[in-house]
Amino acid sequence: MSSSTEFLSNFKDAAQSVISTRRPWLQFLSLTSLSLPSSLSDATTRLSYNFTFFLFNYTLIFFLVFLLTLLRHPLSLLLLLALFAAWYFLFLARDADEPLNLFNLVALNDTAVVFALALVTVVALFVTNVWLNLVVAVLIWGVVVFLHGALRGTEDLVGDDNESPYGPMLSDSHPAHDGAYTRL
């Protein structure tokens, strides 16, 4: 497999991994789960775990903040929404095995699609002059992620993560003990 094909495959897998981490907003915004961390180590552990667990929610917050910074630029907003839809339908939602056929004239593989979409995105960001909006959105998003990730406790999330690679080890029942644990 060539390096560009491997990169595109990894990029698509990463994007689909983010989408697979969707969590309910009520769970994300639960006020009863907020508490001050006991130490810096606890805060960094919470931040790391919450970032992984709520990755989709954090990504959606970034896009929402970025779109809110673009409210004063409606043409830019419409253009970037169209670009987001193009990225989704032309790359993320499409099966990787079949090439993209444009009007039955030309067939594009994943490399050509990503290159074209990336080029159009960069040109759109330059032409619409929204680089400052992007920087502001990243800064606001970083503060929100840091505060939420450090303040939200993770105790109630351990049993909910069924997609964890440690899922069987985290379950409450064990075939030999039927879920009964003894005190030490």
Steps between C-alpha positions, in 0.01 A plus 500: 500500500645837406557766763230733362243219492597400854473864614153536346387174654626612842337843452166344413525253788578786740204704374266202534644433846406853605148446368474171691563679833160672500370534854165633624501872573325444834792284607749755368330794674418322829549759775508231768819362348692825540750520784841644569784258438695398810840554340672601179545133418126441545424799275724374220358149530146637482591721205652210309213262569225756434667612176502142375151421627331821374708556186199535270331746737816711522539494121141611455556782750800614294293514182221682681742761643662543157160544336399753767815703426391508137155650562633841395618343171191327355659427162797336668265307725304361205819414312652315795175313568502387136864393541414305815221323311741428213757349740230286657330372185802476270746350746369388839163345410623336180625141477880506462511208256314666217626812320294815489333541160434861409213520252620168353789689339790455734570256785699634795672290763528605867832678446360726229182569701692598816748711305221684320296554818806617696597741223149643477482533881831688526408727209159567659663590833736742324241654268240551772767630741374305803837391640457721805158348562658155489768599753240653734283187471797275583586709808141503630466128430826428684377682811164317490666159456752569777237619750247227423760226480668593828181568697284210383543190713550171322362263766165458326655445156695177559204265457358695206794457264400183314735576213804495728764242412484405869124451492494143637741596778279795597175305517337445838438129452756227485402147396682339793367736767166612353584858586560433870818649640647441841640768726867501576 
